[in-house]
């Protein structure tokens, strides 16, 4: 899975509706048929990801979809399944950190 760095790092971006309007105007998808990003098969997902791979706002897009729990389509170069995996991984990582902190003698 070749995802943008934000998928691994949890980069903080403006995921509000107002913030989204700013970066969405810069997305390569803005002038394309929206159906491209809501494919019905794996081949369609691959086509959508090719567009995302070249996009300057791919990280903003991915973080927006993750923060707003967007269930459908390809957002930020990630399919629905990939976004669920990212969220699950982040949740697990946060739980691990909280466990370490709560078990620490320093706190």
N, C-alpha and C positions, 0 to 999 in steps of 0.2 A: 504494500500500500504506500503510494508516494503522495503524502499529504503535506500541506504547508507547515512551516515550523510551529505555528501557533497551535496546531493539533497536539504537538508534543509538549510545548512549553506553557500553554494556557495564557498566551499573551493577552493583555487587557486592551480591549478596544471598545469604542462607544457602541453599545448594542441597543441603544434607545431608538425609538421610531424616528426622532428628529435627526439623530446621528446617522441613521441608515440612509436617509434621503441624500445626505452629502456624498457618501461613498458609492451608493447605488448608481448615481449619475456617471460615475467613472468606470463602472463595470463593463467588460466586453459584452456581456449578455444584454445590455440595454437596448441594442438595436437588432437583436436576434429573436426568432420565434420562441416564445416562452415554452412551447411544447418540447423543444429540444432538451430542456432541463427537467422535464417530468416524463422520462422515458418509461416504456412498458417492458423493456427487456435489458439484458446486460450490454448488448451492443450499443443501445442508446445511452446508457450510463457512460460508456467509454467515450462516445462522441462528445457528451457534455463536459466530461473531465478534461478533454483536450482543449476546450475553450478556457476552462477555469485555470489550467496550467499556465496559460499565457497572460492571465489577468493580473493587473496591479493591485486589485483590492480583494484578492482571494482570501486573505487572512481575516479581513473585516467581515466578509461574507460568511465564512465558516463560523466565526465567533457569534455572529448575529443568529445564525441558524441554531447553534448550540444553546445560546442564552435564551432564545425564544421557543425552544423545543419544536422547531419546524420538523414535521413528520414526513413530508413528501418532497420528492425531487432531489436534484443534485445542487448542493449549496457549498461554496468554498471548496470545490473539488472533491466533496465527499458525498457518498450515497447515504440513504436513510440508515442502512445497516452500519456503515462506517461511523456515522455520527453517534449512533447508539453505543458503539464500542468505545469511542472517544469519551463519551460521558461516563460510561461505566468505569473506564480506566481512571479518569480523573477523580471520580467518587471514591474509588479504592485507594488512590494515592493520598487523598485528603484524610481518609479514615486512618491510614497508616501513620501519617504525620501526627494526627490528633492522639493516637495511641501512644506514640513515642513521647509526645509532650506531656500527656497525662501521667505517664510512668516515670518521668524524669524527676530526679531529686531536686533539681533547680526550681521547680514550680510548686 
